[in-house]
């Protein structure tokens, strides 16, 4: 089976003057047009009518899919569309871009905001959950709307970017909270903003002395790589250090154009990390993830996270069991370079944050020996050092030694460790106090 590009038999990024046998709707696009992100944005597929012409899904599904996009709109760049094997009904690239009846039937399952970003939003668009980090949603617009998007709830609000007034309110909050040292600029896709607006955001953040790290969450290198141009890179370089976190989910997305886009970012001093989402029917197989991460390493992109798909409304058909993620991690460790192994994490509902999950390599742990297993199933006894497990003090810095609480837990001296200020325990204490007779 061939992609549209292979059918063309012309170099990548130049579907020029060819009639595509599976129906790409731009038979006469020039190379210059194709490589111009403005042309790509102007020619996005945005209606089911556009898709029907591609003969990708049965016509009888058109009504149903129309109802899906009434709620969750549709947009596919010509570039991303050209990666799809339109004659494969189970194509993993199409699955990320083209709505399916499952999306419609799954709309009653899940929540709009399972991570409760809105509940930790002191200023519209800014989530402040962890002490030293915050998230800015600077636009609702994406050049390609991923069907598996966690932030689908913001799509019906329209395709607007935040105004300067709204951004200034976010800067004001960050300025007042000196504990914030790391800001994630996200959306929507921030790299779809005009370079001048992006510069406004980065300049605003750089004026705040305690902001040390700026991270940008974007799928632009994957779905619109021609947008990573000199103008954009100059802005990113000017306000560095900046990290880009992107989302390649399948090895077929790592094209020559995508590699070039990542290379440009790197040359502008912007390291690129990848945050894949584990998606049923897209990449829920160890070999796909292994190939993806190997391709990414060759493009000097670090495989950083493999995210469990969130339980967002309409995403149930993408979700895998946690055991699938563990199976993938088990198949990677020892079978590929450690650099190609991401952290598998689940962002737990209710705003509990990210929890890393991995296969269990510790079979038992005693005072003198720990029994481990390796990736081949070989079981090894590891001899522990003969100390009492206590950490020594830090005389040079004058800092007190950490309290050896875990040691006390292991010796049975205490039964549980409960963080100070735990509200549930405080409630219990208050209940006990109010129930005890007064003297
Ligand atoms: S690019 Fe990111 S924000 Fe936009 S639809 Fe995809 S996952 Fe969602």
Boltz pocket constraint, residues with backbone or C-beta under 6 A from the ligand:
constraints:
  - pocket:
      binder: B
      contacts: [[A, 141], [A, 142], [A, 144], [A, 145], [A, 146], [A, 148], [A, 149], [A, 150], [A, 151], [A, 187], [A, 188], [A, 189], [A, 218], [A, 219]]
      max_distance: 6.0
